[in-house]
């Protein structure tokens, strides 16, 4: 091929244009835009779809279909079928036909030797090609490509569209919204059916105030868990009381603070757990701290005395329980010693009787 410079000036318009360097010396010099062998793809706007030629009807691949030309700079983009079959192939020194640059031959093209067909594009043999149209996974649709002014008319492109006619229906995955397992709805306590029970110890003045629980109590959950595991019903000795008390109290105090800030209510809260070694925890709302005065101080003192007496009573009870446990242990030890002495005396009497000696 000739490798001369392709920069030329049009004497009529004075604008530069490019000469074709794809053709050999046997072809007269001509501008690249008028070359019948090499064509540039027509750029389209994003989302633009080429109009379909009404004269062509989608159908199975015909063995007489035109070869598909691809641009070398934009590999994989079909441009158009070649107009002249004789100008597409060249002959090397050995006499073997060679396809020009930028052209890929499609199986079934007329006038194209099998040696020029890309092995990746080769399909089944010609005997099997005409067996059944339903087994063809692609269909060909003719599309006219717009050409620039001054270029000869082009043949319609052969666009391949996948066809699902050969795909079995059973292989397609189906989804049904009803197949998703539905979660059971959580129970809602009502006045007729307080499913989670009632909170005990709530009063409005001197009257008992009934408040239904919205969730199952932790004690009931632990009891159900122990029953399910086959354990004895009773207090859970593995609970870290100080940690649980602090975590739950922190959450409760936060909610009470929000409640007092939103409603502007007088709110006081105090709590203490039996194994505590520090003073009790208490919370007083901002309004009650401002308007409480000496009565609030008396309330704090009363709470302190109450919890102190309870802690003292518990310690005394624990101490008394320890003393009682020690006394019971000593009594059990003395009883065991007495039983051992009586057993030894009985054995000695039996030995004396067996020896014929007098028994005292």
C-alpha positions in Angstrom: 0.0 0.0 0.0 1.1 3.6 -0.5 2.1 5.5 2.6 2.2 9.0 1.1 1.0 12.1 3.0 -2.8 12.4 3.0 -3.0 16.2 3.7 -4.3 18.0 0.7 -6.0 21.3 -0.1 -9.2 21.5 -2.1 -8.5 24.0 -4.9 -12.2 24.9 -5.2 -13.0 25.5 -1.5 -9.5 26.0 0.0 -10.3 23.6 2.8 -8.0 20.7 3.8 -9.2 17.2 3.2 -7.7 13.7 3.6 -6.7 11.4 0.8 -7.5 7.7 1.1 -4.5 5.5 2.0 -6.5 2.3 2.4 -6.5 1.4 -1.3 -3.5 0.2 -3.3 -1.6 1.8 -6.1 -4.0 0.2 -8.6 -6.8 2.6 -7.5 -6.7 6.2 -8.7 -6.1 8.8 -5.8 -9.4 9.9 -4.3 -10.6 11.6 -1.1 -11.3 9.3 1.9 -14.9 10.5 2.1 -15.5 9.1 -1.5 -13.7 5.8 -0.8 -16.0 2.8 -1.4 -13.9 0.5 0.7 -13.5 2.4 3.9 -16.3 4.4 5.4 -16.4 6.3 8.7 -19.4 5.7 11.0 -22.0 8.4 11.1 -22.1 9.9 14.6 -25.5 10.0 16.2 -26.8 11.8 19.2 -26.9 9.9 22.5 -30.2 7.9 22.7 -30.9 8.3 19.0 -32.1 5.1 17.3 -31.8 4.5 13.6 -35.0 4.3 11.7 -36.0 0.8 10.5 -36.4 0.2 6.9 -40.0 -0.8 6.2 -39.0 -2.9 3.2 -37.1 -5.4 5.3 -38.9 -7.8 7.6 -37.2 -9.4 10.6 -36.5 -13.1 10.1 -33.9 -15.8 10.4 -30.4 -15.2 9.2 -30.2 -15.6 5.4 -27.2 -17.3 3.8 -27.2 -14.4 1.2 -26.8 -11.6 3.8 -24.3 -8.9 3.2 -21.0 -8.9 5.2 -20.8 -6.6 8.2 -18.1 -3.9 8.1 -16.6 -2.5 11.3 -14.6 0.7 11.8 -11.0 0.0 12.8 -10.9 3.0 15.1 -14.2 2.0 16.8 -13.9 -1.7 17.1 -17.2 -3.5 17.6 -19.4 -0.7 16.0 -21.0 -1.8 12.8 -20.9 0.8 10.0 -22.5 -0.6 6.9 -22.2 -3.5 4.4 -19.7 -3.0 1.6 -21.1 -2.0 -1.8 -18.7 -3.7 -4.0 -17.7 -7.3 -3.1 -14.7 -7.2 -5.6 -13.1 -4.2 -3.9 -13.1 -5.7 -0.4 -10.6 -8.5 -0.8 -7.0 -8.2 -1.9 -4.5 -10.8 -3.0 -1.1 -11.2 -1.4 2.1 -12.4 -3.0 1.2 -16.1 -2.6 -2.2 -15.6 -4.3 -4.2 -16.0 -1.0 -7.2 -13.8 -0.6 -6.7 -11.3 2.3 -9.5 -9.2 3.9 -8.8 -5.4 4.1 -8.1 -3.7 7.3 -11.2 -2.9 9.5 -13.4 -5.5 7.8 -14.7 -8.6 9.6 -16.5 -11.2 7.5 -19.7 -12.8 8.8 -20.4 -16.5 8.1 -22.8 -16.9 5.3 -21.6 -13.8 3.3 -21.7 -14.3 -0.4 -18.4 -14.3 -2.3 -16.3 -14.5 0.9 -13.9 -17.5 1.1 -14.0 -19.6 4.3 -10.3 -18.7 5.0 -11.4 -15.0 5.6 -14.1 -15.8 8.1 -13.1 -15.2 11.7 -13.1 -18.5 13.6 -15.0 -16.9 16.5 -17.8 -16.0 14.2 -18.1 -19.4 12.5 -21.3 -21.2 13.4 -22.6 -24.7 12.6 -22.1 -26.2 9.2 -24.2 -25.3 6.2 -26.1 -28.6 6.5 -27.3 -27.8 10.0 -28.0 -24.1 9.2 -31.3 -24.9 7.3 -32.6 -27.5 9.8 -35.0 -25.4 11.9 -35.6 -21.6 12.1 -36.6 -21.8 15.7 -33.2 -22.9 16.8 -31.6 -19.7 15.5 -30.8 -17.6 18.6 -30.6 -14.3 16.6 -32.7 -12.4 14.1 -31.7 -9.9 11.5 -33.3 -6.5 11.1 -32.5 -4.1 8.2 -31.7 -0.6 9.3 -30.9 2.4 7.1 -27.9 4.4 8.3 -27.8 8.1 7.5 -24.9 9.1 5.3 -23.1 12.4 5.0 -23.7 14.6 1.9 -21.7 13.6 -1.1 -21.4 9.9 -0.2 -23.1 7.2 -2.2 -26.1 5.4 -0.9 -25.3 2.5 1.5 -26.9 -0.9 2.0 -29.0 -1.4 5.1 -27.2 -2.8 8.1 -27.8 -6.2 9.5 -28.5 -5.8 13.2 -28.6 -9.0 15.3 -31.3 -9.1 18.0 -31.5 -12.0 20.5 -34.6 -14.2 20.2 -36.0 -16.2 23.2 -38.0 -18.5 21.0 -35.6 -21.4 21.6 -35.4 -20.8 25.4 -37.6 -23.2 27.4 -40.2 -21.5 29.6 -39.3 -23.7 32.5 -35.8 -22.3 32.7 -37.1 -18.7 33.3 -37.0 -17.8 37.0 -40.4 -16.7 38.3 -41.0 -14.6 41.4 -44.2 -14.4 43.3 -44.7 -11.8 46.1 -46.8 -14.4 48.0 -43.9 -16.8 48.1 -42.1 -14.6 50.7 -42.7 -15.9 54.3 -44.8 -13.5 56.3 -44.0 -12.6 59.9 -46.6 -13.1 62.5 -48.1 -9.8 63.7 -47.2 -8.8 67.2 -50.0 -9.0 69.7 -51.7 -5.7 70.8 -53.0 -5.6 74.3 -56.6 -4.4 74.7 -58.9 -3.8 77.6 -60.7 -7.0 77.0 -57.5 -9.0 76.5 -54.4 -7.6 78.3 -52.1 -10.3 76.7 -49.0 -9.1 78.5 -50.6 -8.5 81.9 -50.8 -5.3 83.9 -48.3 -3.1 85.7 -48.7 -3.7 89.5 -48.0 -0.8 91.9 -49.3 2.2 90.0 -51.6 4.6 91.9 -53.4 7.8 91.2 -53.7 9.3 94.7 -55.1 6.5 96.8 -56.7 4.6 93.9 -55.1 1.9 91.9 -54.4 2.9 88.3 -54.6 0.1 85.8 -51.9 0.2 83.1 -51.6 -2.5 80.5 -48.2 -3.7 79.5 -47.2 -3.2 75.9 -44.5 -5.9 75.9 -43.8 -9.1 77.7 -41.9 -8.7 80.9 -38.3 -9.8 81.1 -39.1 -12.0 84.1 -41.7 -13.9 82.0 -39.2 -14.2 79.1 -36.5 -15.7 81.4 -39.1 -18.1 83.0 -40.2 -19.3 79.6 -36.5 -19.7 78.6 -35.7 -21.8 81.7 -38.8 -23.9 81.2 -37.9 -24.5 77.5 -34.4 -25.6 78.6 -35.7 -27.8 81.3 -34.2 -25.8 84.2 -35.8 -25.3 87.6 -38.1 -22.2 87.9 -36.6 -19.5 90.2 -34.5 -16.4 90.2 -31.7 -16.1 87.6 -28.5 -16.2 89.7 -26.3 -15.4 86.7 -27.7 -11.8 86.3 -25.2 -9.0 87.0 -27.5 -6.9 89.1 -25.4 -3.7 89.3 -24.8 -3.6 85.5 -28.4 -4.3 84.6 -29.6 -1.7 87.2 -27.3 1.0 85.9 -28.1 0.4 82.2 -31.9 0.3 82.7 -31.8 3.3 85.1 -29.8 5.4 82.6 -32.4 4.7 79.9 -35.3 5.4 82.2 -33.8 8.7 83.5 -33.3 9.9 79.9 -36.9 9.3 79.1 -38.1 11.0 82.3 -36.0 14.0 81.5 -37.5 14.3 78.0 -41.0 13.9 79.5 -40.4 16.6 82.0 -39.0 19.0 79.4 -41.9 18.4 77.0 -44.7 18.6 79.5 -43.2 20.9 82.1 -44.3 18.5 84.8 -43.0 17.9 88.4 -41.2 14.7 88.4 -39.1 12.9 91.0 -37.5 9.5 90.7 -35.3 7.5 93.0 -34.1 3.9 93.0 -31.6 1.6 94.8 -30.7 -2.1 94.3 -30.2 -4.5 97.2 -26.5 -5.2 96.6 -25.5 -1.5 96.3 -22.5 -0.1 98.1 -23.1 3.5 97.0 -26.0 6.0 97.8 -29.2 5.8 95.9 -29.8 7.3 92.4 -32.5 10.0 92.1 -33.7 12.4 89.5 -35.7 15.6 89.9 -37.2 17.7 87.1 -36.2 21.3 86.5 -39.5 22.7 87.6 -39.6 20.6 90.8 -36.1 21.7 91.6 -37.1 25.3 91.2 -40.4 25.3 93.0 -39.8 22.4 95.5 -38.0 24.4 98.2 -37.6 22.8 101.6 -40.2 20.1 100.9 -37.9 18.7 98.2 -35.0 18.6 100.7 -37.3 16.7 103.2 -38.2 14.3 100.4 -34.6 13.6 99.7 -33.9 13.0 103.3 -36.9 10.7 103.6 -35.7 8.7 100.6 -32.2 8.5 102.2 -33.6 7.2 105.5 -35.9 4.8 103.7 -33.2 3.2 101.6 -30.8 3.3 104.5 -33.2 1.4 106.7 -33.9 -1.1 103.9 -30.3 -1.7 103.3 -29.7 -2.1 107.1 -32.6 -4.5 107.4 -31.3 -6.4 104.4 -27.8 -6.6 105.9 -29.2 -7.6 109.2 -31.4 -10.2 107.4 -28.4 -11.4 105.5 -26.3 -11.5 108.7 -29.1 -13.4 110.5 -29.3 -15.8 107.6 -25.6 -16.3 107.8 -25.8 -17.0 111.6 -28.7 -19.3 111.1 -26.8 -21.1 108.3 -23.8 -21.5 110.6 -25.9 -22.8 113.5 -27.6 -25.3 111.2 -24.2 -26.4 109.9 -23.0 -26.9 113.5 -26.1 -28.8 114.4 -25.7 -31.0 111.3 -22.1 -31.7 112.2 -23.0 -32.6 115.8 -25.7 -34.9 114.6 -23.3 -36.6 112.2 -20.8 -37.1 115.0 -23.4 -38.5 117.4 -24.6 -41.0 114.7 -21.0 -42.1 114.1 -20.4 -42.6 117.9 -23.6 -44.7 118.2 -22.5 -46.8 115.2 -19.1 -47.4 116.8 -20.7 -48.4 120.1 -23.0 -50.9 118.4 -20.1 -52.5 116.6 -18.1 -52.9 119.9 -21.1 -54.6 121.6 -21.4 -57.0 118.8 -17.7 -57.9 119.1 -18.0 -58.5 122.9 -21.1 -60.8 122.4 -19.2 -62.8 119.8 -16.2 -63.2 122.1 -18.4 -64.4 125.0 -17.4 -61.5 127.2 -19.9 -59.7 129.4 -21.5 -56.6 127.9 -21.4 -53.6 130.2 
